[in-house]
Amino acid sequence: MEETGMMTRTPTIRVLLIGGDPEGVLPVRAMLDEAGAGDFDLTDAGGLSEAIGRLAEEDFDAILLDLPDTRGLDAAARLRKVAPHVPVVLGDAEEVAFRALDEGAQDRRVKGRGNGELLVRSIRYAVERERAEEALRESEERFRATFEQAAVGIAHVGLDGRWLRVNQKLCEIVGYAREELIELTFQDITYPDDLDKDLEHARRLLDGEIGTYAAEKRYFRKDGSVVWVHLTVSLVRDPCGTPKYFISVVEDITGRKRTEERLRRTLNALLALYEAGRVLGSTLEPEKIGTKLLEIVHRVADVGAAAISLRDEQGRLRTLHLSGPEDLLRSVGGTPEIQAARREVLKTAEHRTFRLPGATPLEGLCLPLLQAGHRVVGVVEVYGSEDLVERVPVELLGGLAGQAAGALENARLYGKLSEREEQLKALVGKLMAAQEEERRRVAYEVHDGVTQVAIAAHQNLQAFADDHPPGSTVDAGELDRPLELAQQTVVEARRVIEGLRPTVLDDFGLAAAVRLRAERLRAEGRQADYMENLGEERLPARIETALYRVAQEALTNAVKHSGSDRVYVALERREKKVRLEVRDYGRGFDPSVVPKGSGERVGLSGMRERVALLGGEFKIHSRPGEGTSVVAEVPIPPSEEGHER
């Protein structure tokens, strides 16, 4: 019915009349009018050919075919081919009409026995039935399109689990052709760990405990790979409530699962970085650092084995810690692939991947341990299955390696500091011993030199006083000896004072003080060559004092032990350092066999320790019969370069 404003009217039914009698349309129209069928629009097509032409150009709701004998049967068949969705109503002999119905006609009217109402009902019934069938066809087409073109997999599954009907999307998800999948059950392709839960859900559906269920599960694809899906299942029952089949909707969520896995790994990575920073920063023991690093690597990267190696002082890699199965570690230890990867990492400071051939192929990853962003102090190696490089978060492991490198550097510096502290303690002890030795030497010099001369001078003066009471006459030359002894006392006192701290060092600097020592050796009849190139600028006081003491001790040793009257002294500034060399041309010695506890050994240790306190280098070159060379090089601190008094 169509509605226009407040009035309604029945849609017009267009009927095409085909009859052998040209006058046939009149009784038919009369019958329709008699039945009150005002909504019928009757068109007379005359013969069959004209009717076929009209059907090609116009739309009709029904065809009224009134041909005698078997011509009606043939005409009905041709009309169904031309207009398959236009119902045909026959009016003919009963036998022919029934045969026409078998050929696809919609209804029949028996000539001579019908009336207008019967004719109207026949036409209306034919039209309505055709419309119902068209609606059914459209519905079936929509269902078919929905089923086949859905963006998710859809299937009808039998109560035994067999795939009854599947769409193309489901076939794409599991990788099977439609014909192959129909031969399987859902149990055949379900991941074993998910099957029991799936069957339990199906049982609850069949028992009526639940109306539908949804779950995430895994299927095996035809190629053996695993696909994650979101499955929604409902049960279809017949009108009596008997279960018929399941409807399954399958959505591929593998991408989402991978994203979730990446997020999980990222979270684990962030937690690992946090823990690494906390743990690696809380210990200064290299072994513990290596152990903790590999524990974290195993947790976040799921590797089979791992190793950490550090460079020694010669630049060679030494294994610090290993983790993983012993047989795996033995098999990968020194393969050419790993050695090549290590060399590349040490050279380029960038990570390298490698593949290890064998019955069970392995993949490996070698990462640098970088300090201060550029110095490679070691490598971290991880080994695993063929997909290791795809699974392992290389950036994360690089960050962990960087943290470990920083922690190892801190541990190294702490070790150096502890070593320096021990050295300092030992040095302080040696300096105290040297100080006591110096005091002992000065005491002996004062006792054996200044004191003895002073006593002799005092005794001479006392004897002179006893022999010459007040008012007596003094002969010429009687006071010469006391005066000589007094002068000698002054000389000895100055010599001792100079040995303690020469005033020329404070007043004129290192070059003048060493030159004065050389001149005194010449005054004693020795050949003392002196070369100096320090420039006009004074050195820091502690450097001048230390180098003067080294020169003093070296010259003293040369005079006492070399057996040669020739020495050579050189002082020069070389870029950021000052260099002192004292050389003699005497008998020489083997520095490694200097008698322990001898004064010479104490002197050598004192020189070495003075230079070491200034961060310098002290070297002794000597061989029996080839003389001795003592060299001290001391750096000039930048803040004190160019220092003047």
Residue pairs with C-beta under 8 A, 6 or more apart in sequence:
1 8
1 9
1 10
1 11
2 8
2 9
2 11
9 39
10 39
11 39
12 39
12 40
12 41
13 39
13 40
13 41
13 61
13 62
13 123
13 124
13 127
14 41
14 43
14 58
14 59
14 60
14 61
14 62
15 40
15 41
15 42
15 43
15 60
15 61
15 62
15 63
15 64
15 123
16 43
16 45
16 51
16 54
16 55
16 60
16 62
16 63
16 64
16 86
17 24
17 25
17 28
17 42
17 43
17 44
17 45
17 64
17 66
18 45
18 46
18 47
18 48
18 51
18 63
18 64
18 65
18 66
18 67
18 75
18 79
19 25
19 28
19 44
19 64
19 65
19 66
19 67
20 66
20 67
20 68
20 71
21 66
22 46
24 44
24 66
25 42
25 44
28 42
28 64
28 66
28 119
29 42
30 116
31 114
31 115
31 116
31 119
32 40
32 42
32 116
32 119
32 120
33 116
34 115
34 116
35 115
35 116
35 117
35 119
35 120
37 116
37 120
40 120
40 123
42 64
43 54
43 60
45 51
45 54
48 67
48 75
48 78
48 79
51 63
51 79
52 78
52 79
52 82
54 60
55 63
55 79
55 82
55 83
55 86
56 82
60 83
60 86
61 86
61 87
61 127
62 86
62 87
62 88
62 89
62 106
62 123
62 126
62 127
62 130
63 79
63 83
63 86
63 87
63 88
63 89
64 89
64 91
64 123
65 72
65 75
65 76
65 79
65 88
65 89
65 90
65 91
65 92
65 100
65 105
66 72
66 90
66 91
66 92
66 111
67 75
67 92
68 92
68 93
69 92
69 93
69 96
70 96
72 90
72 92
72 96
72 97
72 100
73 96
73 99
73 100
73 103
76 88
76 90
76 100
76 103
76 104
76 105
77 103
77 104
79 86
79 88
80 88
80 103
80 104
80 105
85 130
85 134
86 130
87 105
87 106
87 107
87 126
87 127
87 129
87 130
88 100
88 104
88 105
88 106
88 126
89 105
89 106
89 107
89 108
89 109
89 119
89 122
89 123
89 126
90 96
90 97
90 100
90 101
90 105
90 107
90 108
90 109
91 97
91 108
91 109
91 110
91 111
91 114
91 119
92 100
92 108
92 110
92 111
93 110
93 111
94 108
94 110
97 105
97 108
97 109
97 110
98 108
100 108
101 107
101 108
106 125
106 126
106 129
106 130
107 122
107 123
107 125
107 126
108 122
109 118
109 119
109 122
147 154
147 165
147 167
148 167
148 168
150 167
150 169
151 169
152 169
152 249
152 250
152 251
153 166
153 167
153 169
153 170
153 171
153 172
153 173
153 174
153 229
153 248
153 249
153 250
153 251
153 252
154 166
154 167
154 169
154 170
154 247
154 248
154 249
154 250
155 163
155 164
155 165
155 166
155 167
155 170
155 247
155 248
155 250
156 163
156 164
156 165
156 166
156 236
156 245
156 246
156 247
156 248
157 163
157 164
157 186
157 233
157 245
157 246
157 247
157 248
158 164
158 245
158 246
159 206
159 243
159 244
159 245
159 246
160 185
161 185
161 186
161 187
161 202
162 182
162 184
162 185
163 181
163 182
163 184
163 185
163 186
164 182
164 245
166 178
166 181
166 182
168 178
170 181
170 250
171 177
171 178
171 181
173 219
173 227
173 229
173 250
173 252
174 181
174 189
174 219
174 220
174 221
174 222
174 227
175 221
175 222
175 223
175 225
176 184
176 189
176 221
176 222
180 222
186 198
186 248
187 195
187 199
189 219
189 220
189 221
190 198
190 217
190 218
190 219
190 220
191 217
191 218
191 219
191 220
191 226
193 218
194 217
194 218
197 215
197 217
198 215
198 217
198 231
201 210
201 213
201 215
201 233
202 233
202 246
204 210
204 213
205 211
205 212
205 213
205 233
205 234
205 235
205 246
206 235
206 243
211 234
211 235
212 232
212 233
212 234
212 235
213 232
213 233
214 230
214 231
214 232
214 233
215 230
215 231
216 228
216 229
216 230
216 231
216 253
217 228
217 229
217 231
218 226
218 227
218 228
218 229
219 226
219 227
219 229
220 226
221 227
227 252
227 254
228 252
228 253
228 254
228 256
228 257
229 250
229 251
229 252
229 253
229 254
230 250
230 251
230 253
231 248
231 249
231 250
231 251
232 248
232 249
233 246
233 247
233 248
233 249
234 246
234 247
235 243
235 245
235 246
235 247
236 243
236 244
236 245
236 246
236 247
237 243
237 244
238 244
265 300
265 393
266 393
268 299
268 300
269 300
269 393
269 396
272 296
272 299
272 300
272 396
272 400
273 396
273 399
273 400
273 403
275 296
276 292
276 293
276 296
276 400
276 403
276 404
277 403
279 292
279 296
280 289
280 292
280 293
280 403
280 404
280 406
280 407
281 407
281 410
283 289
283 292
283 407
283 411
284 410
284 411
284 414
284 415
285 411
286 310
286 320
286 408
286 411
286 412
287 320
287 321
289 404
289 407
289 408
289 411
290 308
290 320
290 321
290 404
291 321
291 323
293 308
293 321
293 380
293 400
293 401
293 404
294 306
294 307
294 308
294 321
294 322
294 323
295 323
296 400
297 303
297 306
297 380
297 382
297 397
297 400
298 306
298 323
300 393
300 396
300 397
300 400
301 382
301 384
301 391
301 392
301 393
301 396
301 397
302 384
302 391
303 324
303 382
303 383
303 384
303 388
303 392
304 324
304 325
304 328
304 362
304 383
304 384
304 385
305 322
305 323
305 324
305 325
305 328
305 329
305 332
305 382
305 383
305 384
306 322
306 323
306 324
306 380
306 381
306 382
306 383
307 319
307 321
307 322
307 323
307 329
307 380
307 381
308 319
308 320
308 321
308 369
308 378
308 379
308 380
308 381
308 404
309 317
309 318
309 319
309 320
309 342
309 378
309 379
309 381
310 317
310 318
310 320
310 369
310 377
310 378
310 408
311 317
311 318
311 346
311 376
311 377
311 378
312 318
317 342
317 346
317 378
317 379
320 378
322 329
324 383
328 383
331 356
331 358
332 338
332 356
332 362
332 364
332 383
335 356
337 354
337 355
337 356
337 364
338 354
338 356
338 364
338 366
338 381
340 354
341 352
341 353
341 354
341 364
341 366
341 381
342 366
342 379
342 381
344 350
344 352
344 366
345 351
345 352
345 366
345 367
345 368
345 376
345 379
346 368
346 376
346 379
349 368
349 370
349 374
349 376
350 368
351 365
351 366
351 367
351 368
351 394
351 398
352 365
352 366
353 363
353 364
353 365
353 366
353 389
354 363
354 364
354 365
354 366
355 361
355 362
355 363
355 364
355 386
356 362
356 363
356 364
356 383
361 386
362 383
362 384
362 385
362 386
362 388
363 383
363 384
363 385
363 386
363 387
363 388
363 389
364 381
364 382
364 383
364 384
364 388
365 381
365 382
365 388
365 389
365 392
365 394
365 397
366 379
366 380
366 381
367 379
367 380
367 381
367 382
367 394
367 397
367 398
367 401
368 376
368 378
368 379
368 401
369 376
369 377
369 378
369 379
369 380
369 401
369 402
369 404
369 405
369 408
370 376
370 377
370 401
370 402
370 405
371 377
371 405
371 406
371 408
371 409
377 405
377 408
377 409
378 405
378 408
380 397
380 400
380 401
380 404
382 388
382 392
382 397
384 391
384 392
423 612
427 609
427 612
427 613
430 605
430 606
430 609
431 606
431 609
433 602
434 602
434 605
434 606
434 609
437 599
437 602
442 496
442 499
442 500
445 492
445 495
445 496
445 499
446 496
449 492
449 495
449 496
450 489
450 492
450 493
450 496
453 485
453 488
453 489
453 492
454 485
454 489
456 485
457 482
457 485
457 486
457 488
457 489
460 481
460 482
460 485
461 482
464 478
464 479
464 482
468 474
468 478
497 503
499 552
502 513
502 516
502 548
504 512
504 513
504 516
505 512
505 513
505 544
505 545
505 548
509 538
509 539
509 544
509 645
510 534
510 538
510 539
510 543
510 544
510 547
510 548
510 571
511 532
511 534
511 571
513 544
513 548
514 530
514 532
514 548
514 551
514 569
514 571
515 530
515 532
517 551
517 552
517 555
517 569
518 528
518 529
518 530
518 567
518 569
519 528
521 528
521 555
521 559
521 567
522 528
525 565
526 559
526 565
526 566
526 567
527 565
527 566
527 567
528 566
528 567
528 568
528 569
529 566
529 567
529 568
529 569
530 568
530 569
530 570
531 568
531 569
531 570
531 571
531 572
532 570
532 571
532 572
533 571
533 572
533 573
534 571
534 572
534 573
534 578
535 573
537 642
537 643
537 644
538 544
538 643
538 644
538 645
539 547
539 578
539 636
539 643
540 636
540 637
540 640
540 643
541 645
542 614
543 578
543 614
543 634
543 636
546 610
546 611
546 613
546 614
546 634
547 571
547 578
547 580
547 632
547 634
549 606
549 607
549 610
550 580
550 582
550 607
550 610
550 611
550 618
550 630
550 632
551 569
551 580
551 582
553 603
553 606
553 607
554 582
554 607
554 630
555 567
555 569
555 582
556 603
557 600
557 603
557 628
558 564
558 567
558 582
558 584
558 586
558 628
559 567
561 586
561 587
561 589
561 600
562 584
562 585
562 586
562 587
562 588
562 627
562 628
563 586
563 587
564 584
564 585
564 586
564 587
564 627
566 584
566 585
567 582
567 583
567 584
567 585
568 581
568 582
568 583
568 584
568 585
569 580
569 581
569 582
569 583
570 579
570 580
570 581
571 578
571 579
571 580
572 578
572 579
573 579
573 636
574 633
576 635
576 636
576 638
576 641
577 616
577 633
577 634
577 635
577 636
578 633
578 634
578 636
579 631
579 632
579 633
580 631
580 632
580 633
581 629
581 630
581 631
581 632
582 629
582 630
583 627
583 628
583 629
583 630
584 627
584 628
585 627
586 627
586 628
587 624
587 625
587 627
588 622
588 623
588 624
588 625
588 626
588 627
588 628
589 622
589 624
589 628
590 622
590 623
590 624
591 604
591 620
591 622
594 600
594 601
594 604
595 601
604 620
607 618
607 630
607 632
608 618
611 617
611 618
611 632
611 633
611 634
612 618
614 634
614 635
615 634
615 635
616 632
616 633
616 634
616 635
617 631
617 632
617 633
618 630
618 631
618 632
619 630
619 631
619 632
620 628
620 629
620 630
620 631
621 628
621 629
621 631
622 628
622 629
